[in-house]
Amino acid sequence: MCKYFAVKTRITIIFCILLACNGCAPRYETIGGYAQGGTYTVRYNAAGVTVPREQVGAAIEDILCAIDTTLSGYNRKSLLSRRNAGESVPLNDMFRDIEAISERYRELTGGAFDAAAGPLFDIWGFGFTADSLPSEAAIRQAMERCRRREVLNFNAIAQGYSCDVVARYLHSIGVKDMLVDIGEIYCEGCNPSGQGWSIGIDTPEDGNNTPGARLSGIWHSDGGAHGIVTSGNYRKYYIKDGHKYAHTIDPRTGRPVEHDLLSATVVAPTATDADALATYFMVIGAGPAKEWVSSHEGIEACLITSGGIWKSEGFGD
């Protein structure tokens, strides 16, 4: 199994597992392992699925390995790393797909979401280097590199995208009830109790580094297809000269954001969409994020600020 990948500072969403079973003879299987700097878990109802569990597990491992060797900025032999190093490499369908999705979100967000913002994360010490507190000249230089699309970094959507790719495979073998957790989550259908999946939202406070230890709410699925992703600042930051620098960088200014939004949990039709929007909301802050959610159907959100919690009408508990 390929294990290299960017270790994203994302809130790990935990889910509640109910143990009773009902319905039409469900037979849930669990597959897990290591990927993308952490662990992954896939739970699915194997009733009616003719592909053996071992074969399903091997296929998922192959998918995650292909994602790593294509999109990881920490795997120096990946297509992304080689492209960023200036090599002339043929890009595969997966690379072109996620690049197109990233570009669509860059246009949709007016540049607040930008996969070419890697040089900014590097100079602020949140990317592939350990620099921090850059000079104005360094910021200008990094922003120029962003405009030239020199270095791409798909960390903001790669885990959500991975969930969707695994889910598509499960669909292809006849799975209808599933939960795919690769740091971000895609869920569909029912859990072993015959109910929609339940996802807990970690409380975004300094020191809460244990997923599920303290929760600020629970989202309950209606059984439909949903991606659910949380992005936050409270687990990756540094303090310099008494000032706290969060890892969310606004590509439009070249600087870390300074609003009071601590975490954004987004529910969308796909995990890729939820991942991109959670990142976008962490850039623009709570006020604009509320307006965006209120004006877009099919998107729900839970926004936690230093002053309280806001949930969209359809979010739930």
C-alpha positions in Angstrom: 0.0 0.0 0.0 1.3 3.4 -0.9 1.4 5.5 2.3 2.8 8.9 1.2 0.5 11.8 1.1 0.1 15.3 2.4 -0.9 15.3 6.1 -3.8 17.8 6.0 -4.8 19.8 9.0 -8.4 18.9 8.9 -10.8 18.1 11.7 -11.3 14.4 11.7 -15.1 13.8 11.6 -16.1 10.8 13.8 -19.3 8.9 13.2 -21.7 7.1 15.5 -22.1 3.4 14.9 -25.4 1.7 15.9 -25.1 -2.1 16.4 -28.6 -3.4 15.8 -29.5 -4.7 12.3 -32.8 -4.8 10.5 -34.1 -4.6 7.0 -33.4 -7.1 4.2 -30.6 -9.2 5.6 -27.8 -6.6 5.6 -24.2 -7.9 5.8 -21.8 -5.1 6.6 -18.1 -5.4 6.0 -15.4 -3.2 7.2 -12.1 -2.5 5.4 -9.4 -0.2 6.7 -5.7 0.7 6.6 -3.3 3.5 6.2 -3.4 6.2 3.6 -2.8 9.9 3.1 -0.9 10.5 6.3 -3.6 8.7 8.4 -6.0 5.9 8.5 -9.0 5.1 6.4 -12.2 3.1 7.0 -14.8 1.8 4.5 -18.0 0.3 5.8 -20.4 -1.1 3.3 -23.4 -3.4 3.0 -22.3 -6.5 1.1 -25.7 -8.0 0.7 -26.1 -8.8 -3.0 -22.5 -8.0 -3.8 -20.7 -10.9 -5.5 -17.2 -9.5 -5.2 -15.4 -11.0 -2.2 -14.3 -8.8 0.6 -10.7 -9.4 0.0 -11.0 -8.3 -3.6 -12.9 -5.2 -2.6 -10.1 -4.4 -0.1 -7.4 -4.9 -2.7 -9.3 -2.7 -5.2 -9.6 0.1 -2.6 -5.9 -0.1 -1.8 -5.1 0.1 -5.5 -7.3 3.2 -5.8 -5.6 4.9 -2.9 -2.2 4.0 -4.2 -3.1 5.5 -7.6 -4.2 8.7 -6.0 -1.0 8.9 -4.0 1.3 8.3 -7.0 -0.7 10.9 -8.9 -1.6 13.7 -6.5 0.6 13.6 -3.4 3.0 16.5 -2.9 4.9 14.4 -0.3 5.6 11.5 -2.7 8.5 12.9 -4.7 7.8 10.4 -7.5 4.2 11.4 -7.9 3.0 13.1 -11.1 2.2 16.2 -9.1 5.7 16.4 -7.5 7.4 15.7 -10.9 5.2 18.3 -12.6 5.9 20.9 -9.9 9.7 20.1 -10.2 9.5 21.2 -13.8 9.6 17.8 -15.5 7.7 17.2 -18.7 5.4 14.3 -17.6 2.3 13.0 -19.2 -0.7 13.7 -17.0 -3.2 11.0 -16.5 -7.0 11.3 -16.4 -7.1 11.5 -12.6 -4.7 14.5 -12.6 -6.6 16.3 -15.3 -9.9 15.6 -13.5 -8.9 17.1 -10.2 -7.1 20.0 -11.9 -10.3 20.8 -13.8 -12.4 20.6 -10.6 -9.9 22.9 -8.8 -10.0 25.4 -11.7 -13.8 25.4 -11.6 -13.7 26.3 -7.9 -11.1 29.0 -8.4 -13.5 30.7 -10.8 -16.5 30.1 -8.7 -14.9 31.6 -5.6 -13.2 34.5 -7.3 -9.7 33.1 -6.4 -10.4 32.4 -2.7 -9.9 28.7 -3.5 -6.8 28.2 -5.6 -4.8 25.0 -6.1 -1.8 27.0 -7.3 -1.5 28.8 -3.9 1.1 26.3 -2.7 4.0 28.8 -2.7 2.1 30.9 -0.2 1.6 28.0 2.2 5.3 27.2 1.9 6.5 30.7 2.8 4.2 30.9 5.7 5.4 27.5 7.0 2.2 25.4 6.3 3.2 23.7 3.0 6.2 21.6 2.0 8.8 23.8 3.7 9.3 25.2 7.2 9.5 28.9 6.5 7.5 31.5 8.4 6.8 35.2 8.7 7.8 36.1 5.2 8.8 39.6 4.0 6.5 41.7 1.8 8.9 40.9 -1.1 8.6 37.2 -0.4 4.8 37.4 -0.4 4.8 39.3 -3.7 7.1 36.8 -5.3 5.0 33.9 -4.1 1.8 35.5 -5.4 3.5 35.9 -8.8 4.4 32.2 -8.8 0.8 31.5 -8.0 -0.4 33.5 -11.0 2.1 31.6 -13.2 0.6 28.3 -11.9 4.1 27.1 -11.1 3.2 24.8 -8.2 0.0 23.0 -7.7 -1.2 21.6 -4.4 -4.5 19.6 -4.2 -4.5 19.1 -0.5 -7.7 21.2 -0.1 -9.8 18.6 -2.0 -7.7 15.5 -2.4 -9.2 13.6 0.6 -12.7 14.5 -0.4 -11.9 13.5 -4.0 -10.5 10.2 -2.7 -13.7 9.4 -0.9 -15.7 10.0 -4.1 -13.4 7.8 -6.2 -13.7 4.9 -3.7 -17.5 5.4 -3.6 -17.7 5.2 -7.4 -15.9 1.9 -7.2 -18.4 0.6 -4.6 -21.3 1.8 -6.7 -19.8 -0.2 -9.7 -20.0 -3.5 -7.8 -23.5 -2.9 -6.6 -23.0 -1.3 -3.1 -25.8 1.0 -2.0 -25.2 1.5 1.7 -21.7 2.8 2.5 -19.6 5.1 4.6 -16.1 6.0 3.2 -13.9 7.8 5.7 -10.5 9.0 4.5 -10.2 11.9 6.8 -13.2 13.3 5.0 -16.4 11.4 4.6 -18.8 10.2 1.9 -21.9 8.4 3.0 -25.0 6.9 1.4 -27.9 4.7 2.3 -28.1 3.2 5.8 -25.9 2.1 8.6 -26.2 -1.3 10.2 -29.2 -0.2 12.2 -31.1 0.6 9.1 -30.9 4.4 9.8 -29.0 7.1 8.0 -25.4 7.5 9.1 -24.6 9.9 12.0 -21.5 12.1 11.9 -20.1 13.9 14.9 -18.5 17.4 14.7 -15.4 17.9 16.9 -15.4 21.0 19.1 -12.8 23.4 17.6 -10.7 24.5 20.5 -7.0 24.5 21.2 -5.9 21.2 22.8 -8.8 19.1 21.3 -6.6 16.9 19.2 -8.5 13.6 19.9 -11.2 13.1 17.3 -14.6 12.5 19.0 -13.4 13.6 22.5 -15.6 16.7 22.5 -18.4 17.3 20.1 -20.3 20.4 19.0 -23.0 18.7 17.2 -24.1 15.6 15.2 -25.4 15.5 11.6 -27.8 12.8 10.7 -28.0 11.6 7.1 -31.4 11.2 5.4 -30.0 8.2 3.5 -29.1 10.2 0.4 -25.7 10.6 -1.2 -23.7 13.1 0.8 -20.1 14.3 1.3 -19.4 15.8 4.7 -16.2 17.6 5.4 -14.9 19.8 8.2 -12.1 22.3 7.8 -10.6 24.3 10.7 -7.7 26.4 11.9 -7.4 25.2 15.5 -5.1 22.2 15.1 -2.5 23.8 12.9 -1.0 27.2 13.7 2.0 28.8 15.2 2.5 31.8 17.5 5.3 34.3 16.8 5.9 37.4 18.8 2.5 36.9 20.5 0.6 36.7 17.3 -1.3 33.5 16.2 -0.9 32.6 12.6 -3.6 30.2 11.3 -2.8 27.8 8.4 -5.7 29.1 6.2 -4.2 31.4 3.7 -6.2 33.7 1.5 -4.7 33.4 -2.0 -6.2 36.8 -2.9 -4.1 38.6 -0.2 -1.2 36.2 0.3 -1.7 36.2 4.0 -3.3 34.1 6.8 -6.9 34.9 7.5 -7.7 36.7 10.7 -11.5 36.3 11.2 -13.2 34.4 14.0 -14.4 31.3 12.1 -12.8 28.3 13.8 -14.3 25.5 11.8 -16.7 25.0 8.9 -18.5 21.7 8.4 -20.1 21.4 4.9 -22.6 18.8 3.6 -22.8 18.6 -0.2 -23.7 16.1 -2.9 -20.1 14.9 -3.1 -17.1 14.9 -0.7 -15.1 16.8 -3.3 -17.6 19.6 -3.3 -17.9 19.6 0.5 -14.0 19.7 0.8 -13.7 22.6 -1.6 -16.5 24.6 0.0 -15.2 24.0 3.6 -11.9 25.4 2.5 -13.6 28.3 0.8 -15.6 29.2 3.8 -12.5 29.1 6.1 -11.0 31.7 3.8 -14.0 34.1 3.5 -15.3 33.8 7.1 -18.6 33.2 8.8 -20.7 36.1 7.4 -20.1 35.5 3.7 -20.2 31.8 4.2 -23.7 32.0 5.7 -24.9 34.1 2.7 -23.4 31.6 0.3 -25.1 28.6 1.9 -28.4 30.4 2.1 -28.4 31.1 -1.6 -27.3 27.7 -2.8 -29.6 24.7 -2.7 -28.2 21.3 -1.7 -25.6 22.7 0.5 -25.8 22.7 4.3 -23.2 23.9 6.8 -22.3 24.2 10.5 -20.1 27.2 11.2 -18.4 27.5 14.6 -17.0 30.9 15.5 -15.4 32.2 18.7 -18.8 33.7 19.5 -21.1 30.7 18.8 -22.5 28.1 16.4 -24.5 28.7 13.3 -26.3 25.9 11.4 -28.2 26.1 8.2 -31.9 25.1 8.3 -31.3 21.6 6.9 -28.2 20.7 8.9 -29.8 19.1 11.9 -28.7 18.7 15.5 
